[in-house]
Amino acid sequence: MASRDTPGVIRALPYKFRDAALLERALTHRSKGTDNYERLEFLGDSVLNYVISSELFARYPELTEGELTRLRAVLVRKPTLAELARRLDLGAHLALGEGELKSGGFDRDSILADALEALFGAVCLDGGIDSARETILRVYQDRLSTLDPRAVAKDPKTELQEYLQKHAFPTPTYEVLAVSGEPHQQHFLVACRVAPLREAVQGEGASRRSAEQQAAARALERLHAK
């Protein structure tokens, strides 16, 4: 892990830790040791969702629950988190095992996203929820200032569910058919079943969610072609 100028400090992070050990844990991947960021990531995920949800709720009083949910999904998804982590140069501070270092884990979206969530969780423990809120909003400042609610399209799963509801069909079901690959590079195969189609539609992706989204998109294509 790259050395920092001062214990408890990441220069680009708008927060200085009082407990440097919390910061160290937030930056330690499970490949490096058992005292890693996984529990902090669990906490940080919840804190991030709360802060972003409350901020969107206050900013956009005219939006529906579904529209707010889609906006939040754009802001808290892994590619967005990874982009923000790169702006903080988080990869240079991560403690990784030899295998992850050799495979480029310091710049992998999933690891950067998880570490940033862990960092938010650590800030919450170190300084309280107000400090976490302030830190998250400052990290997200540019994204929030340029966010256009009208430009956020519905994801395929939402579109499919709304299509089926509109035509009085049951909601779709998703089933994981297969999971392959190493733990850090898994590949999912998912089946989507909808009443109007006789056969299940399959989707693939690097996560269960992305595979389900692809399957839903393909199901929509077939429904619109009927």
N, C-alpha and C positions, 0 to 999 in steps of 0.2 A: 504494500500500500504506500502511496506517495506520502511523504512527510508534510505536515502542516506547519506553518510558521509559529502558531500558538496553539497549545492544547485546547480543544473545545471550539475551534474556529474553522469554518470553511469560508474563505474570503467572500464568495458570491452569495452565501446564504445570509439572509437578513435576520440572523439570530445567533447569539453567542451562548454556548452551553455553560452552565455552572458545573454540571457533572459531566466531565469529559468521558467517563466510562460509558455513559448512555450513548454518546456520539459514536464511540468506538464500536459498540454493539450494533448500532444502526447501520454501520458500514461494513459489517462482517457477514460474508455469505456463508451458507451452511457448509460449503466445500472446505472452508478454512477451519471450522471448529463448531463445537456444540453451543457455545455462547454466541449465537448469531442473531440476525435481524428478524427471524420469522415471527416471533411473538409481537415485536414492535410493529411489524408490517400489518398484522391483524388489527392492532389498535389504530394505526395510522390510516388504514383503509376506512374505518368507521368515522374517525375524526374528519378526514377529507370529505367524505360524502355528506356529513352534517354541515360542515362549513360552506361547501359549494351549494348545497341545497338551500340553506338559509340565505345565502347571498343572492341566488337566483330568485328566490321567493320575494325578497325585498326589491330587487331591481325590476322585475317584470310582473307587476300585479295583474296584468291583463292576460297572461298566459294560462292555459289549462294545465291540469296535472300531467297529462300526457306530453305536452310540449315542454314543460319543465324537466320531465324525466329524460327526454331526448337530448335536451341541452346539457344536462348533467352528465349523461353518458359520453358525450363528445369530450367533455372536460376531464373526466376521470379515467378514460380508457388508457390502456398501456402505451400506445404510440404517443399520446399527448404527454403522459408522465415521463416517458423516456426523453422526449424533446426538451422538457423543462429540466430534467436531470442533467442533460448535456450542457445546457446553459450554465448550470452550476458547476460544471466540470466534475461531476460526482464520480465518474468512472476512475479518475485519477486518485481518488481517496479510498476506493474499495479494497477490502482485504479478501482475496480469493485464493482458493487452493490451486495447486500446480496445473491440474487439468483444465480448470476454468480459465486460468491465465493464458494457457497455450491455445485455447479455443476462442479467445477473444471475448470472454465473458464481461470484461470491463466496459464493452460497448454494446452488449446485447440488450435489446429493448426490455425483455422480461426482467432481467436483473436490475437494470437501471430504474425501471418503474417500481419494482418491489422495494428497492433501497430508498427511493424517495418517499414512499408511503411509510417505511420504517422510520425515516428521518422525521416526518411529521408526527408520528407516534411518540418518538423520543422527545421532541419539543414539548408536546403536551404533558408528558411526565415531568420534564425538567422545569417548565415554566407555567404550566396550567393551560386550560382551554383558551383563554384570551390570547396568550402568547402564540399558541398553535394557530388560532384564527388569523392573527396579524401576519404571521409568517406565511401561511398558505396564500392569503390574499395578495401579499407582496410578490410572492413567487409567480402567482397567476395574473398579476396586474396587466401585463400586455395582452394576454389571451382574453381576459374579461373585457378590456377596453375596446377590443376589435370584434367581439362576439356579435354576430348578427342572427337573431332568433329565426328570421325568415329564411335563412340560407341552410338551416339544419334540416336535412331531409329525413323522412322516416326510414328506419332500418327495415330490411326485408321481412324479419319476423313480425314486426308491428304491422307492416302492410298486409302480410298474409293473414294475420289474425283479424284485422279489420275487414278484409275482403270476405272472409268466411262468415263473420258475424253479419255483415250486410246481406249476405245471401242465405242466412239462417242455417248455416252448416256448423257442426261441432268444431271446437278449437283443434288445431293441429297437435300431433304428438311427435316427439323426437326420441330416438333411441340410438345410443352409441353402439355401433356394430364392431368397431375394432379400434385399438390404440396401439401404435407402434413407435419405435424409436427410443432414444435415450431420454431420461427424465427431463433434461434441459432442452431437448429438441423432439418433442412428441408430435405425432401426427394422428389426427382423429378422423374416423370415418363415421358419419352419422346418417340415419335414415329419418325422413320426414314423411308422415302419413296424414293425408287429408281426404275427407270423405268424397269429394268430387272426382278424385283420381283413383283409378283401379290399382295402380302400383305405387309403392313407396318411391320417393325421390331421394337420392343420396347427395351428400355434400362432404367436402374434405377441408381440413385446415389445421393450423398449428395449435389451435385450442378448440375445446368443445364449442364455445360460443361462435367462433368464426366458421366452423363446420356447419353448425345449425343455421347460421345466416346464409351460407351458400346454398344449403338445401332448401331453405325457404325461398330464396331468390329463384331457384330453378323450378320450384313448385308454382310460383307466381307466373313464370313464363309459360308453363304448360296450361295453367288455368286460363290465361289471357288468350292462348292459342286455340282453345276449345271452341 
